[in-house]
Amino acid sequence: MESIDSLVISVKHGFEEMYEFRDEMYGFKNKTETTLFSLDSHARQTNERLDAIEKTLGPLVQVSSFMQKN
């Protein structure tokens, strides 16, 4: 009877550890998703700013090139 009780306690302890591990992994997943979303947002903003700079510099480069020729 003691061996069965010991087995039950061991199995119960194993499940408790699995639930703790599962909760840690869900926490890790949520933090990772949040970080990736933040990085993606930052990359999009950076791309938008670079696009705006390229649009502004395009005509300026042409004017500068024209002025250098004259």
N, C-alpha and C positions, 0 to 999 in steps of 0.2 A: 504494500500500500504506500510505503514511503517513496518508492521509486516512481510510482504514478504521480504522487503529489509533487515530487521533484520535477518530473517531466512537465506537468501542468504549469508549474511556476516558471520553468525555463522557457516554455513556449509563450507564456504570457509576457515575460520579459522581452523576448525576441520581437513580439508584435509591437510592444511599446517602443522599442528602439526603432523599428521600421516606421512607425507613425512620426516619431521625432525626426527621422531622416527625411521622410516625405515632406514634412512641414518646412524643414531647412531648404529642401530643393525647390519647393514652391516659392519660398522667400527669395532664393537666388534667382529663380526664373523671373519673378516680378521685378527685381532690381535690375536684372539684365535687360528686360524689355524696356524699362524706363530709361536706362542709359542709352540703349540703341535708338530709342525715339528721340532723345535729346540730341544725340550725335547726328541723326538724320535731319532734324530740324535745323541744326547749326550748319550742316553741309548745304542744305537748300538755301538758307539765307546767304551764305557765302557765295553760292553760284549766282543768286539774284544780284548781289552787289557787284560781282565781277562782270556780269552781263551789262549792268548799267554803266560800269566804267568803260567797257569795250565800246558801247554805243556812243559814249561821250568822247572818247579818245579817237575814234575813227575819223570823224570830220576834222578834228584838230591836227591829226597826223597829215591829212591831205593838205590842209592849209599850210602847215609848216613845210611840207615838201614843196609846195608851190612857191612859197616865199624864198626858200633856199635856191630854187632855180632862177629866180629873178634877182 
